[in-house]
Amino acid sequence: MTVFGRGAVLFDLDGTLADTAPDLIAAVNRVRAALALPPVPHAQVRPAVSKGARAMLRVGIPERPEAELSELERFLAFYGARSNADARLFDGIEPLLAALEAQRRPWGIVTNKPGFLTQPLLVSLALIERAGVVVSGDTLPVKKPDPAPVRYACEILGADPATVVLVGDDRRDIESAHAAGAAAIIAGWGYFEPSDEPGSWGAEASAAEPESLRELLGLA
């Protein structure tokens, strides 16, 4: 087993560090209610959470193909109004972060979530003061899978990308990491659509749960 125990660790946010699906799916169903449509089950939308707001609207409101654009603003407003009521760290993430901090290994977050939603979420999760860097979807003119967000995070942390690993649950995470010269680990507990084939993404490793990620990071 390859152990990535040398340098900084970057994390995707939704579906990797935090389970934000309940709040996001509730927002989709509020949009559906505003359109006089019945709610959909969580299982219908959850796999699309890491793909972003438009993807969630696409699978959550299939009756209205135009909803991914026409309802985007309303969806974001409904989601923001929930104030991350049901968001939580995935089981095993807190001790993993504590272990990184005990070894004084820097860690940060690179997400495509816009900053006005990222910051309140990190406050609610008590991570805002702990992360060495936070790169949101609008921090730079581009976002994942472009390598710039990963390179920027490495620059802020003072880390050589060749010693950095990014952990995420979407193909864009792996592509962004590799294009920046970093390694990548798939967060196997994240949000995956039936058509996803994570094994084909080319990541250096895959962790089924945070405990096995601790082993891959040399923290066990």
Rosetta blueprint (number, residue, H / E / L):
1 M L
2 T L
3 V L
4 F L
5 G L
6 R L
7 G L
8 A L
9 V E
10 L E
11 F E
12 D L
13 L L
14 D E
15 G L
16 T L
17 L L
18 A E
19 D E
20 T L
21 A H
22 P H
23 D H
24 L H
25 I H
26 A H
27 A H
28 V H
29 N H
30 R H
31 V H
32 R H
33 A H
34 A H
35 L L
36 A L
37 L L
38 P L
39 P L
40 V L
41 P L
42 H H
43 A H
44 Q H
45 V H
46 R H
47 P H
48 A H
49 V H
50 S H
51 K H
52 G L
53 A H
54 R H
55 A H
56 M H
57 L H
58 R H
59 V H
60 G H
61 I L
62 P L
63 E L
64 R L
65 P L
66 E L
67 A H
68 E H
69 L H
70 S H
71 E L
72 L H
73 E H
74 R H
75 F H
76 L H
77 A H
78 F H
79 Y H
80 G H
81 A H
82 R L
83 S L
84 N L
85 A L
86 D L
87 A L
88 R E
89 L E
90 F L
91 D L
92 G L
93 I H
94 E H
95 P H
96 L H
97 L H
98 A H
99 A H
100 L H
101 E H
102 A H
103 Q L
104 R L
105 R L
106 P L
107 W E
108 G E
109 I E
110 V E
111 T L
112 N L
113 K L
114 P L
115 G H
116 F H
117 L H
118 T H
119 Q H
120 P H
121 L H
122 L H
123 V H
124 S H
125 L L
126 A L
127 L L
128 I L
129 E L
130 R L
131 A L
132 G L
133 V L
134 V E
135 V E
136 S L
137 G L
138 D L
139 T L
140 L L
141 P L
142 V L
143 K L
144 K L
145 P L
146 D L
147 P L
148 A H
149 P H
150 V H
151 R H
152 Y H
153 A H
154 C H
155 E H
156 I H
157 L H
158 G L
159 A L
160 D L
161 P H
162 A H
163 T H
164 V L
165 V E
166 L E
167 V E
168 G E
169 D L
170 D L
171 R H
172 R H
173 D H
174 I H
175 E H
176 S H
177 A H
178 H H
179 A H
180 A H
181 G L
182 A L
183 A E
184 A E
185 I E
186 I E
187 A E
188 G L
189 W L
190 G L
191 Y L
192 F L
193 E L
194 P L
195 S L
196 D L
197 E L
198 P H
199 G H
200 S H
201 W L
202 G L
203 A L
204 E L
205 A E
206 S E
207 A E
208 A L
209 E L
210 P H
211 E H
212 S H
213 L H
214 R H
215 E H
216 L H
217 L L
218 G L
219 L L
220 A L
